[in-house]
Amino acid sequence: MVTFVTRAPALRGIVTAMPERQEANRDLSALFGEEVVDKIIRATGIETRPLSDGLLISDMAVAAAQDLMDGLGWSADSIDLLVVVTQTPDYPLPATSYVVHGRLGLPMTTATLDLRLGCSGFVYGLSVISSMMAAGGLKRALLIGGDVINTMIAADDRALRLLFGDAVAATALEATGEDHQIGFDLGADGTGVPHLMSETGGVAKPGDPRLYMDGARVLSFSLRQVAPSVARALGVVGQTAEAMDHVILHQANAMMIQSLAKKIGLRDDQVVEAVKNYGNTGPASIPLAMCDLFREHTSPHPVNLLLSGFGVGWSWASAVWRTEPPRYGNIVRLPAKDAL
């Protein structure tokens, strides 16, 4: 594990972009059986999910980022760094961040990169941006993350179809003179590769990508690694779980969130849950939940945030972040690709 502390960027805004098309899990009762669907809804808390409807990651990324910059009054020329986190890129190459860079009209001075990570990706991306800002020279950054994961799920896959949503979140981060800290714990265990993967779709096995997940192993891994990771992130900044204002775990499903919250020792009022209308949105899940949170709860004072993402790899990343609440937040809903 890598555990470190650095100067915290300020959270300036979050915008989530998702398709207008929503799929209600109960509408799948005829396909999978009412008893099966009811059981999954009760266990996961997921009722509806956005489906990409032909939209690419870059389509939603550009919509979210443009709305975010407009809402904050940030010009394209003021962006020093763009990081895009996705497992479903537009193309094998170039990296999707360059597609987004071009469509946003960002300058040649904007450093740009992709991170090919899943549910831990937001916190990993935050660690990259925080470190680069602390090293000096960077003022403003955009962290964009999300997947169109339903493109990798067969229509008759009852184990996965009711779980995942397609969405992208854009987060605006800014270096400030404030002396707030952010602490990270980052880890990996490559023995988890076979248990959550798309074996096809790459050079090793060409073809259409298809998602496979061993749910029991994912749960076991999460219960084994997340709480210790959170403890290390808290420890590096000398904080306790009790002192956190809001805790945003990867929004896999309600059962997972509640089990981890209990294991970490969190109060119900600390834990943010936003799976009901979105499902598991991968790299977008933490910022999407934050977007919902801060649109409902505003504060003029800095807040203590505990974030933890975990999943495919195995990969996990936790952060303890003291920051001002965002100044702008929004949800943008996009029509199907052929209607754009």
C-alpha positions as CSV (number, residue, x, y, z in Angstrom):
1,M,0.0,0.0,0.0
2,V,1.0,3.6,-0.6
3,T,-0.1,6.0,2.1
4,F,0.7,9.7,2.0
5,V,-0.5,13.2,2.7
6,T,-0.3,16.4,0.6
7,R,-1.9,19.8,0.3
8,A,-5.6,19.5,-0.6
9,P,-7.1,21.1,-3.7
10,A,-10.4,22.9,-3.3
11,L,-13.5,21.2,-4.7
12,R,-15.1,23.9,-6.9
13,G,-17.9,22.0,-8.6
14,I,-19.3,18.7,-9.8
15,V,-21.6,18.1,-12.8
16,T,-22.9,14.7,-13.7
17,A,-24.0,13.9,-17.3
18,M,-26.2,10.9,-18.0
19,P,-28.6,9.7,-20.8
20,E,-32.2,10.7,-20.7
21,R,-33.1,7.1,-21.1
22,Q,-33.7,5.3,-17.8
23,E,-34.4,1.6,-17.4
24,A,-36.6,0.6,-14.5
25,N,-35.6,-2.7,-13.0
26,R,-39.2,-3.7,-12.3
27,D,-39.8,-3.5,-16.1
28,L,-37.5,-6.5,-16.4
29,S,-39.8,-8.8,-14.4
30,A,-41.2,-10.4,-17.6
31,L,-37.7,-11.3,-18.7
32,F,-36.2,-12.5,-15.5
33,G,-39.2,-13.2,-13.3
34,E,-40.9,-11.0,-10.7
35,E,-39.4,-12.9,-7.7
36,V,-35.8,-12.6,-9.0
37,V,-36.2,-8.9,-9.8
38,D,-37.8,-8.1,-6.4
39,K,-35.0,-9.9,-4.6
40,I,-32.3,-8.0,-6.5
41,I,-34.0,-4.6,-5.8
42,R,-34.4,-5.4,-2.1
43,A,-30.7,-6.4,-1.8
44,T,-29.2,-3.7,-3.9
45,G,-31.6,-0.7,-3.5
46,I,-31.3,-0.1,-7.2
47,E,-34.6,0.8,-8.9
48,T,-33.7,2.6,-12.1
49,R,-30.5,3.1,-14.1
50,P,-29.5,5.4,-17.0
51,L,-28.5,3.6,-20.2
52,S,-26.1,5.1,-22.7
53,D,-28.4,4.9,-25.8
54,G,-25.5,5.2,-28.2
55,L,-23.8,8.0,-26.2
56,L,-20.0,7.7,-25.9
57,I,-17.9,8.6,-22.8
58,S,-16.6,11.6,-24.7
59,D,-20.2,12.8,-25.4
60,M,-21.1,12.8,-21.7
61,A,-17.7,14.0,-20.6
62,V,-17.9,17.1,-22.8
63,A,-21.4,17.9,-21.8
64,A,-20.6,17.6,-18.1
65,A,-17.3,19.6,-18.3
66,Q,-18.7,22.4,-20.5
67,D,-21.6,22.9,-18.1
68,L,-19.2,22.8,-15.2
69,M,-16.9,25.4,-16.7
70,D,-19.8,27.6,-17.7
71,G,-21.3,27.4,-14.2
72,L,-18.0,28.3,-12.6
73,G,-17.0,30.9,-15.1
74,W,-13.9,29.0,-16.0
75,S,-12.4,29.6,-19.5
76,A,-10.9,26.7,-21.5
77,D,-7.6,28.6,-21.4
78,S,-7.5,28.4,-17.6
79,I,-7.5,24.6,-17.4
80,D,-4.0,23.3,-16.6
81,L,-4.7,19.5,-16.3
82,L,-7.4,17.1,-17.7
83,V,-7.7,13.6,-16.3
84,V,-10.2,11.1,-17.7
85,V,-10.9,7.9,-15.8
86,T,-12.8,5.2,-17.8
87,Q,-12.8,1.5,-18.6
88,T,-14.9,2.0,-21.8
89,P,-12.9,4.4,-24.0
90,D,-14.2,5.7,-27.3
91,Y,-11.3,4.1,-29.1
92,P,-8.4,1.7,-28.4
93,L,-6.3,4.8,-29.2
94,P,-6.0,7.7,-28.8
95,A,-6.8,8.1,-25.1
96,T,-10.3,9.5,-24.6
97,S,-8.9,12.5,-22.7
98,Y,-7.5,13.8,-26.0
99,V,-11.0,13.5,-27.7
100,V,-12.4,15.5,-24.8
101,H,-9.5,18.0,-24.9
102,G,-10.2,18.7,-28.6
103,R,-14.0,19.0,-28.2
104,L,-13.7,21.4,-25.3
105,G,-11.2,23.5,-27.1
106,L,-8.6,23.3,-24.4
107,P,-5.2,24.9,-25.1
108,M,-2.0,23.0,-25.9
109,T,-0.7,24.0,-22.4
110,T,-3.3,21.6,-20.8
111,A,-1.6,18.4,-19.6
112,T,-3.9,15.5,-20.5
113,L,-4.1,11.8,-19.6
114,D,-6.3,8.8,-19.1
115,L,-6.5,6.4,-16.2
116,R,-7.8,3.0,-17.1
117,L,-9.4,2.3,-13.7
118,G,-12.8,1.3,-12.4
119,C,-14.5,2.0,-9.2
120,S,-11.3,3.2,-7.4
121,G,-10.6,5.6,-10.3
122,F,-12.0,8.8,-8.9
123,V,-9.8,8.6,-5.8
124,Y,-6.8,7.6,-7.8
125,G,-7.4,10.5,-10.1
126,L,-7.8,12.8,-7.2
127,S,-4.4,11.6,-5.8
128,V,-2.7,12.3,-9.2
129,I,-4.1,15.8,-9.4
130,S,-3.5,16.7,-5.8
131,S,0.1,15.5,-6.1
132,M,0.7,17.5,-9.3
133,M,-0.8,20.6,-7.8
134,A,1.2,20.3,-4.6
135,A,4.4,20.0,-6.7
136,G,3.6,23.5,-8.1
137,G,2.7,25.1,-11.3
138,L,-0.9,23.8,-11.7
139,K,-3.9,26.0,-10.7
140,R,-7.0,24.4,-12.2
141,A,-7.8,20.8,-13.2
142,L,-10.8,18.8,-14.4
143,L,-11.2,15.2,-13.2
144,I,-13.7,13.3,-15.4
145,G,-14.8,9.8,-14.8
146,G,-17.4,7.3,-15.9
147,D,-18.3,4.3,-18.0
148,V,-20.8,3.1,-20.6
149,I,-20.6,-0.3,-19.0
150,N,-23.9,-1.5,-20.2
151,T,-22.4,-1.8,-23.7
152,M,-20.5,-4.8,-22.1
153,I,-23.5,-6.5,-20.6
154,A,-25.7,-9.0,-22.5
155,A,-29.4,-8.1,-22.5
156,D,-30.3,-11.5,-20.9
157,D,-27.6,-11.4,-18.2
158,R,-29.8,-11.2,-15.0
159,A,-26.7,-11.2,-12.7
160,L,-25.5,-7.9,-14.1
161,R,-28.1,-6.1,-16.1
162,L,-30.0,-4.8,-13.0
163,L,-26.9,-3.4,-11.3
164,F,-25.1,-0.9,-13.6
165,G,-25.8,2.6,-14.9
166,D,-24.1,4.6,-17.5
167,A,-23.0,8.1,-16.4
168,V,-20.0,10.5,-16.4
169,A,-19.1,13.0,-13.7
170,A,-16.8,16.1,-14.1
171,T,-15.2,17.6,-11.0
172,A,-13.4,21.0,-10.9
173,L,-10.4,21.2,-8.6
174,E,-8.4,24.3,-7.8
175,A,-5.1,25.0,-6.0
176,T,-5.5,27.6,-3.2
177,G,-3.5,29.2,-0.5
178,E,-5.5,27.3,2.2
179,D,-3.5,24.9,4.3
180,H,-6.0,22.0,4.1
181,Q,-4.6,18.5,3.8
182,I,-5.7,15.4,1.9
183,G,-4.5,12.0,2.9
184,F,-4.5,8.9,0.6
185,D,-4.2,5.2,0.9
186,L,-3.8,3.3,-2.4
187,G,-3.5,-0.4,-3.0
188,A,-3.8,-3.2,-5.5
189,D,-4.0,-7.0,-5.6
190,G,-3.7,-8.5,-9.1
191,T,-4.9,-11.9,-8.0
192,G,-8.4,-10.4,-8.3
193,V,-8.2,-10.1,-12.1
194,P,-10.2,-13.2,-13.0
195,H,-13.1,-12.4,-10.7
196,L,-14.2,-9.1,-12.3
197,M,-13.2,-8.6,-15.9
198,S,-13.9,-8.5,-19.6
199,E,-11.8,-11.3,-21.0
200,T,-12.6,-10.4,-24.6
201,G,-12.3,-7.0,-26.4
202,G,-8.5,-6.6,-26.1
203,V,-5.5,-7.8,-28.0
204,A,-5.3,-11.0,-26.0
205,K,-8.8,-12.1,-27.0
206,P,-10.3,-9.9,-29.7
207,G,-14.1,-9.6,-30.0
208,D,-17.0,-7.8,-28.3
209,P,-16.2,-7.0,-24.6
210,R,-18.4,-8.9,-22.1
211,L,-18.4,-8.2,-18.4
212,Y,-18.0,-11.0,-15.9
213,M,-18.3,-10.6,-12.2
214,D,-18.1,-13.1,-9.3
215,G,-20.2,-11.1,-6.9
216,A,-19.3,-13.2,-3.8
217,R,-15.6,-12.7,-4.4
218,V,-16.2,-8.9,-4.9
219,L,-18.0,-8.7,-1.6
220,S,-15.3,-10.7,0.2
221,F,-12.5,-8.6,-1.2
222,S,-14.4,-5.4,-0.3
223,L,-15.1,-6.4,3.3
224,R,-11.4,-7.5,3.7
225,Q,-9.6,-4.4,2.3
226,V,-11.8,-1.3,2.5
227,A,-12.0,-0.8,6.3
228,P,-8.2,-1.1,6.8
229,S,-7.6,1.3,3.8
230,V,-9.9,3.8,5.4
231,A,-8.1,3.5,8.7
232,R,-4.8,4.1,7.1
233,A,-6.1,7.2,5.2
234,L,-7.5,8.6,8.5
235,G,-4.3,7.8,10.3
236,V,-2.0,9.7,7.9
237,V,-3.9,12.9,8.6
238,G,-4.5,12.2,12.3
239,Q,-8.3,12.0,12.0
240,T,-11.0,9.7,13.1
241,A,-14.1,8.3,11.4
242,E,-16.2,10.1,14.0
243,A,-14.9,13.5,12.8
244,M,-16.0,13.0,9.2
245,D,-18.9,15.1,8.0
246,H,-19.7,13.0,5.0
247,V,-18.6,9.5,3.9
248,I,-18.9,8.6,0.3
249,L,-18.0,5.0,-0.5
250,H,-18.1,3.6,-4.0
251,Q,-21.8,3.2,-4.8
252,A,-21.9,-0.5,-5.7
253,N,-25.2,-1.3,-4.1
254,A,-27.0,-0.6,-0.8
255,M,-26.1,-3.9,0.8
256,M,-22.4,-3.3,0.2
257,I,-22.5,0.3,1.4
258,Q,-24.3,-0.6,4.6
259,S,-22.0,-3.6,5.3
260,L,-18.9,-1.5,4.9
261,A,-20.3,1.4,6.9
262,K,-20.9,-1.0,9.8
263,K,-17.5,-2.5,9.5
264,I,-15.8,1.0,9.5
265,G,-18.0,2.1,12.4
266,L,-19.9,4.9,10.8
267,R,-23.1,6.7,11.9
268,D,-26.0,6.5,9.5
269,D,-26.1,10.3,9.2
270,Q,-22.5,10.3,7.9
271,V,-23.1,7.8,5.0
272,V,-24.1,9.0,1.6
273,E,-26.1,6.6,-0.5
274,A,-27.1,7.3,-4.1
275,V,-27.8,4.0,-5.9
276,K,-31.6,4.1,-6.1
277,N,-31.9,6.0,-9.4
278,Y,-28.4,5.4,-10.8
279,G,-27.1,1.9,-10.0
280,N,-23.4,1.3,-10.0
281,T,-21.8,3.9,-12.3
282,G,-18.2,2.8,-11.8
283,P,-15.7,5.7,-11.8
284,A,-18.6,8.2,-11.7
285,S,-20.2,6.8,-8.6
286,I,-18.4,8.8,-5.9
287,P,-18.6,12.2,-7.6
288,L,-22.2,11.5,-8.6
289,A,-23.1,10.8,-5.0
290,M,-21.2,14.0,-4.0
291,C,-23.1,16.0,-6.6
292,D,-26.4,14.8,-5.1
293,L,-25.2,15.5,-1.6
294,F,-24.1,19.0,-2.1
295,R,-27.1,20.0,-4.2
296,E,-29.2,19.2,-1.1
297,H,-26.8,20.2,1.8
298,T,-24.9,23.4,1.4
299,S,-22.5,24.9,4.0
300,P,-20.4,28.0,4.1
301,H,-17.8,26.1,6.1
302,P,-15.1,23.6,5.1
303,V,-16.1,20.0,5.4
304,N,-14.3,16.7,6.2
305,L,-14.9,14.1,3.5
306,L,-14.0,10.4,3.6
307,L,-13.9,8.8,0.2
308,S,-13.2,5.2,-0.7
309,G,-13.4,3.4,-4.1
310,F,-12.8,-0.3,-4.6
311,G,-13.3,-2.9,-7.3
312,V,-11.8,-4.3,-10.5
313,G,-8.2,-5.3,-10.3
314,W,-8.5,-5.7,-7.3
315,S,-7.9,-2.0,-6.7
316,W,-8.8,0.2,-3.8
317,A,-8.2,3.9,-2.9
318,S,-9.3,5.9,0.1
319,A,-9.0,9.6,0.8
320,V,-9.6,12.0,3.7
321,W,-10.2,15.4,2.3
322,R,-10.8,18.8,4.0
323,T,-12.3,21.2,1.5
324,E,-14.7,23.9,0.9
325,P,-18.1,22.7,-0.4
326,P,-18.5,23.1,-4.2
327,R,-19.7,26.4,-5.6
328,Y,-21.6,24.8,-8.4
329,G,-23.4,21.4,-9.1
330,N,-25.8,20.1,-11.8
331,I,-27.1,17.1,-13.5
332,V,-27.3,17.2,-17.3
333,R,-29.4,14.7,-19.2
334,L,-28.6,13.9,-22.8
335,P,-30.9,12.6,-25.6
336,A,-30.0,9.4,-27.5
337,K,-26.9,9.8,-29.8
338,D,-29.0,10.0,-33.0
339,A,-31.0,12.9,-31.5
340,L,-28.0,15.0,-30.7
